[in-house]
Amino acid sequence: MAVKTRIGVYFSREALSLIEMEGAKMIRQHHVPYDIFSKEEPVSSVPLSDEIKLTAVLQKTLRDNKIEASGAFVSIPTKDIILRSFFIPQMSKEEIVSAVEFEARKYIPFKLDELVYDFQATNIKEVGIRKLRILFVGMRKEILMKYLYVLEQSQIRAITLEPSPISLLRVLTQRKLISSTKTSVVIEVDSDEGNIIILERGLPQFIRDFKLLTASNKLEESEGDSSFIRLLNEVRVSLDYYRRQYPHGVFDKIIFCSERDIKSWSEDLQRELEVAVVYLKPQDVLGVSDNIDIGLLKAFGASLKDYVNLPVTINLSRKWEVSAAKATKKAKVAPVNIKSIIRWALAASAFVIITYLFNLKQVLDLNNQIKLTISTQSKFKQKKGEELKALIMDFNNKISTIKGIKSREYFTSKFVALSKLMPEGAWINNLDIQYNDETKGLNLLIKGSVYSEQPETHINIVNQFLNNLKSNYQFAKDFNNIELNSVNQSWVAEFRVTNFEINCR
């Protein structure tokens, strides 16, 4: 059996980057493009959703490399996070949370209820006035649940979920490439995109994403001028904005990191901006000879969380677990849909009556047969040994059938509960009830479908229904295991729906 290891994971636009760790030591690295299945025979004409595609790539990587991971440190791409920095007056710890939530609403384009968020408060003093600098990091709940779904389907627990700039900051700090007392700029560039991160005293204060080229082009040094000018303009705009916000800020140096051979760009940046620029390739940072993707650098940085101390600690996974626990504790009964309950109650009552009459008929028929058999008991003496054995076996089978009938449970309460547990956009196609001879209980297989105008939310609705079932008393008291068997997508007319099967045992 393989030894379970911890892994660092980063999901870029084009590939999965995964680092195997043993303590603070990197064991193996894996860079797996998402198009690994493009050469294989397609299993469906329906386009796969992001979470299904990511799950397939992650599971294949774990399986092919015989990796058994106990947990994952996940680095989140900047496109999926919201990072803001602002000031609030000095106040007590009890007041900070309310003040941050009030102030954050001014800077983010979403409702706070739609986000999972964390923040870091740092004491500073400017012109004799003490105040708190807040680093606010948020993520849409449906996006976070997508990553959690991918990990859960691969049987991996998310130890941390953090923004990739913090992961990159951690590995650069470990290699002693940035200072915790000065202001630095980190620029990362890949094939056609880039990020600018401004750090003050080790804290990310500003993040900007930008495009270098159109999707049809690739970034090469020979293309030079137009791409570099775009990069230079983006850097200038970012630095000027930061200087307006923090007039006393002085940049110590710029770290220019890219997997491409564009060292000449760093020299041009230093000349144009008059700030020292250090050019690094990902393999230079990790001290390896092979060319590696910058995503591996972020995966490695995420996995160093327990070994490199930073002045900032952001963990959206922990915040999600805390908020989910509070929501469960404070959960209230959803508004009752009377019409829905009546429909379910009528259907359940009809099912119960039919089942009762059917079972009653079986019991009466069996009782009549038993009485008839007993009345002919005097004839047993005339039966031979083999005939008697056959009769005894027949009686035992009939007795087992009667016991099975008597042990069947009625599902009225569960059917009524289902009407309250179904999220909006989900419906049930089929309920399959089977008697389990081993457990002497009943199995319930729920087959249903989900539709939403936003297909990326389908899996969230399925997971919500699954969690509702697990937390409901009527289901939890009778079923030890409630699990998602399968998920697939299909078309109904011109609408794409997600089909699911949930097994209750």
Secondary structure, DSSP 8 states (H G I E B T S, - for coil): ----EEEEEEE-SSEEEEEEEETTEEEEEEEEEGGGGTTS--S-SS---HHHHHHHHHHHHHHHTT--EEEEEEEE-GGG-EEEEEEEE---HHHHHHHHHHHHTTT-SS-GGGEEEEEEEEEEEETTEEEEEEEEEEEEHHHHHHHHHHHHHTT--EEEEEEHHHHHHHHHHHTT-S-SSSEEEEEEE-SSEEEEEEEETTEEEEEEEEE-S-TT----GGGTHHHHHHHHHHHHHHHHHHHHH-TT--EEEEEEEESSS-HHHHHHHHHHH-S-EEEE-HHHHHT-SS---HHHHHHHHHHTTTTS--S----HHHHHHHHHHHHHHT-------HHHHHHHHHHHHHHHHHHHHHHHHHHHHHHHHHHHHHHTGGGGGGS-HHHHHHHHHHHHHHHHHHHHHHT----HHHHHHHHHH--TTEEEEEEEEEEETTTTEEEEEEEEEE--SSGGGHHHHHHHHHHHHHH-HHHHTT-S-EEEEEEEEEEETTEEEEEEEEEE-
